Amino acid sequence: MGIPERLQLLRQRMQQENVDLYFIPTNDFHGSEYVNDYFKTREYISGFDGSAGSVVVSMEEAGLWTDGRYFLQAEAQLQGSGITLYKEGQEGVPKLYEYIEEKLLPGQTLGLDGRMVSQEWLEGLAQLLREKEVKMDISRDLVGDIWPDRPLLQHRKAWILPDEYAGESRAGKLARLRDYIQEKHAHGMVLTCLDDIAWLLNIRGNDIACTPVVLSYLVVTLDACFLFAGERIFSPEDEKQLAADGICLKPYGAIYDFVRDYPHSQPLLVDKAAANALLLSEYMAGKQVLYCTCPITLWKAVKNPTEIENEKKAHIRDGVAVTRFIYWIKQNIDKIPLTEILAAEKLEEFRREQEHYLEPSFEPIAGYAEHGAIVHYSATEETNARLLPENFLLLDTGGQYLEGTTDITRTILLGGKPTKEQKKYYTAVLRGNLNLCAAKFRYGCSGVALDYAARQPLWDMGCDYNHGTGHGVGYLLGVHEAPNAFRYRILRGEGKNAVLEAGMITSDEPGIYLEGSYGIRLENLILCVKREKNEYGQFMGFEPLTFVPFERDAIDAAQLSERERQLLNQYHEQVFEKIGGFLSRQEREWLADVCAPV
């Protein structure tokens, strides 16, 4: 069934339910970035499979909103669908809220699945639509009604992360949360964010590909703890460990009746930016609900000493795998037939050889030549390009290890001499990467204050990239983790522009994308650390966690300042020291050459 036919069926259901406009987000019941196949309603109705986007369908038209990472991909995948692409943030493009407000007439009905949007999102839209007296029906999963072969909502096996990896016991974490609950004069807290729950209870699972979390809800009170998850997902031994810490297991779907029947006299804390609207608006209506920003978001972003040391181990292993892959592909590019998919599979082989490797931290991005200009390109059998000994291969990948989560991008010159233009842009991106990692700043800065360090070399050329410079990274959790980030836009809302704290891990990934030609992105993960403290205050800085060489042949040394040259040479010296001992003699000799001082 094609996309136009699916849209036709959806419109028929809309007519039957008296819905005039229907909203379909990229989400699950927990606000996750990546989702279980069961929740991919937006992908099913549009054919667009990027990780971010929202669809709005009326009787006359349909639109998809997505960000700059996916403009080229969405343009290609929406062709012939009857869905208009709205490029978020571009001049003249209406915002999603504005479009919904404009299209709905007084008295009409907006439909959506209230489990798939947050209460905060719903309240913001309701405020905008109040004057029109628009009705909102949040009880309708209309796409699910027309999806005949929808994947099942599966609950896979889960497991406990030992304290030697977590660095803090679940009992200790629960005590911290109960102290917070008491400070807020509440009796308990409802948690709905999957990585918050996994971090708090030191549990991990397999319910979302590449993100080891458990589909679950959690209610923590001052004297009890209830985990709503799949039945029998933990081993008997793990169940005993959880029970020993006072955790009572309940069926996943039982959360709704539980909060509906919760005593009115006992206040519950909820983060309405995370909790789904159906849970709050209908099942918790009339309860004593106290809104707060979930403190776990910040707690888990600041890695403890055990997590930091483990992350360093994970990045050495990951650096060995990626470095060995770069050597391998350079040796074989003109010897054996290679494609984007084969290259990503080969890198995955090198990662699987590493101790304690579990799975990728996201689907690989392997874009050759013009595909590298598609920021979050994902190769398919139809688009899978043959790799030739020329041009760039942009490879953005990561791994989940018991010791942590990795995320790295390298742009590899597959052969031949780079053009003057390629060297100019590669070196500009490299300079941005080096300068951000070397930034020194006073405590109190957010990533907004530092984004310029990465963009300046490109801005000086009149160029830019249409994505953030960096995102937080979890510990054996989501590869994209709030609240720390590098971006120049100031976001609205509490905690959205977080101060950079010692222990936070953030990506450093400037880039440049030349449509139809190639893309360049260079990404390391960097650890925020304390520098000196004096009469002017506490100074902060970064240390690299990622150790993989940059593309020597694509660097124009003349573009580098003396400071940048020193930064590059110091970084490459560290790469050789940390990685060289794990390589074969041939690999180590090659690494010595590419890491030699510039």
Summary of the structure (lengths in Angstrom):
residues: 598
radius of gyration: 24.6
end to end distance: 56.8
largest distance: 74.1
contacts: 2057
relative contact order: 0.09
helix: 39%
strand: 22%
